[in-house]
Amino acid sequence: MKTGFLIPLLITGLTFTLTVKTLDAPGLTWDEANFIPSSISYLNWFGILTGRTGHTGPEDFRARIPFALSADTITHHWRPTSEHPPLAIGLSGITMSLFHRLAGIIFAARISTAIVFSLLILLVYKFSYEIYGRRAACFSALSLLIMPRIFGHAHFASLDICMAFTWLLTVFSFVKGINSRKWSIITGIAYGLALATKLNALFLPLPLLLWAHLYHRKDYSLNLIAMLLISPAVFFLMWPWLWPEPLTRTIHYLTQHLQRMSIPVYYLGTTYKESNAPWHYPVIMTAVTLPPAVLILTISGFIRILRNRLKDSAGTLILLNIITCIGIIALPQVNKYDGIRLFLPAFPFIASLAGMELSRLLQKIKPKHLVLSTGIFLLAISALPLIRIHPYYLSYYNVLVGGLRGAEQRGFETTYWGDTCNENILSYLNENAPENAKVAFYPAGSNVAALCQLTGKLRGDIKASGLEEWETLDYLVLNCRQGFFDEKLWELYRQGHYEYAASFQNVLLTAVYKKAQ
């Protein structure tokens, strides 16, 4: 019993420690630059509602509540990033309110994701433990931890790690709800939280209901009822943006993503701008960004479950979730970009499959007490690429394509979210740019430079400009997201005449170019 409690505690503690220790190493990402101001706006609204010191509403309670709940007040405070539900953004707001004086705004906002990631690792352990036992649970949790791109996403105040957690929490609760009314209720709440995180959650019932119909046809009705009744209520109650016009704003939220403009992506040597990348984009990106050992174990487990003709109920559930998460993005009409980010919920299930398979393969080792230590040793070796690529986690590619250098040569995008424009790049500008210098950050999120200046990471006198002011620029900070390059930027990128750069394996990730005067 002590061992069963200690192992997940150690893994969770290790996860949180490693994540927080490296939390400020990656640069500010595009989405963070939008979500962090939204978190502050949400906090201000709650300040009005609760009468917190410094709020901008009426002092009298009877006047303050109607003011806070009015359509104008809600619209003002909840309109920013209203294309996304508020759970992850709100969690960042909570950690910002608690820690911003100690750690700064960006670091404090990211702490929420570090906490959720640690809970995700714990949940992967618990999920695998319930199915395959302690060894498989330990291997599964560590398999997820050593995935460089997953570890990278755990550093950002964004939606994707929270989406992966609420997805797995719903699946875990659904399985236990087959035989428990209490867990059916928890399933309804968990799915409501998933809906309140990201649009991806709309597809979550597909693998669950298919699996339940195959293996528990007579036992899942309470789960279904909870998801139909409790989940929408949780979603609605958690999102004040919907309250003034529930039907209109819900329909707009569901339909606006269908009209979203195509985001360029560079894939296998071709830039896709007017059309989506091919269907195999999420499949290939999964294959080339997993640690090799985890990839081999996952394929082995996948084949074994299929050979057994889906007699393994738990294995089938894992496969269905992986296929759903990746398959939805593979659809021709779905926009494909940003590496593995859009189908991140697949990876806890990939880790569970890999952990189960590693446990099975090591069962022949004698004496038996060496199985756990051998598995941990093998996974520790597999973690070496994660250590080497620090802090450019989102640029990781495995040996299948020759690492990052090979990926560049084969036409993969080498960076995409602005995280490689880190403090070293900003420090170079702070130290070398002349007073009132005009600097173009490209491509970059709309609020990145402004938030960097607000938090003191970038000098306040530096003027963030666009490429349209090319002739008068002092510096260009080029984030090497090749999908956004035109002919001029490709030429600049290939010439290599930069002043300063963030790079790995001699591959440029962010380069600073000084314009000739």
Helices and strands as residue ranges (DSSP letters): H 2-21, H 30-50, H 61-68, H 71-78, H 87-103, H 105-132, H 134-145, H 148-153, H 160-177, H 181-195, G 199-203, H 205-215, H 221-237, G 240-242, H 246-256, G 257-259, E 265-267, E 270-272, H 281-289, H 292-307, H 313-330, G 341-343, H 346-361, G 362-364, H 370-382, H 384-389, G 393-395, G 399-401, H 403-409, H 423-432, E 438-442, H 448-454, E 463-465, G 467-472, E 475-479, G 482-484, H 487-495, E 500-504, E 507-514
